Amino acid sequence: MDFSTGQCILLHDKDNTLTALLSLAAGQEIALKTVQGMLKLTLRDEIPYAHKFARRDIEAGEDIMKYGEVIGSATAFIPAGAHVHVHNVKGKRA
């Protein structure tokens, strides 16, 4: 099941990332209804279209989840609302 605000989308409830549906500005507030309730967070970084950002704090070494699947591992602590990309993720897919 997916949840969307028009700004971002949660592709799977197990995901610890959200995907931007348009370019988003640092400082922008996001509110998204999920199975667990309303998620509210403030973006820490500019998030380009189709890029991921942290749904919640992600610890260094923790799996990065998208589509309900592991797609990588955090190489550093990633706070909620921060850009999740090659600068802080090591891929686990071929």
N, C-alpha and C positions, 0 to 999 in steps of 0.2 A: 504494500500500500504506500502511496506517496502523498506527501503533504507539500503544498506550495503556497507562497504568499504573492506570487507575481514577481518578487524580488529574488527569491531563492527557493530551492526545493530540497526536501529530505526524501531521498530515494528509497530508503529502507529503515525501519525502526532501529536496527542494530548499528546503523552508521553513526560515527562520531564526527562526521563532516556534513556540511551542507554545500550545495552547489549554487553559484550565482547565476540567475537567469538574465541578468544585465549587469553592466559595470556598476559597482557599489562604492561609495565613498567611505573613507576612514571616518569614524565618529557617527556613522549612520546607525540608527537603531532598527533592529529586526525583531519582529514578533511573529511566531509561528506556532500554530496549534499542532500538537503531537498526541500520540496515544497517552503519554504520561501527563499531558496538560499543556498549558501555554508556556512556550520557551521565549524568553526575551533576552537579547544580548546586544551589546554595542560593538560595532566592528572596530578593530584595532588598526587595521590596514586597509588600503584601497584593494578591492577585490575585482580583478578583471572578469569580464563575461566568461562563463563556463568554468571558472576556477573554483577550487574548494576553499572553505574556511572552517575553523574548528567550531563544532556545535557545543562543546564543553572543553574544559582543560584536558589536554592530552599529555601524559608523562613521556619523557624521553624513553625510547625503547618500546613503547606501547604500539600495538598494531593500529594502522590507519584503515578505517572501514568505509567503503563506498559500495553501493548496490548490495549491502549485506555481506560483502566479501572482504577479505584482507587484501589491500592493494599495496601496502608498504608498511614501513616502520618509522616512527618519529625519531629523528636524530638529535633532537633537543626538545625541551619543554615547549609546548605550543598552547598558549592561553586561549580561552574561548574568545571567538571573534577574530582570531588572527588568520592570516593567509596560510594555507597548507599547500606547499609546492616543493619543488626540487631543493630549495634552500634549507628545508627542515624535514624532508622525507627521503628515505632510501626505498626505492621500489622493490617489491617482492615478486613482480610478474616478469616474465621473460622479456 
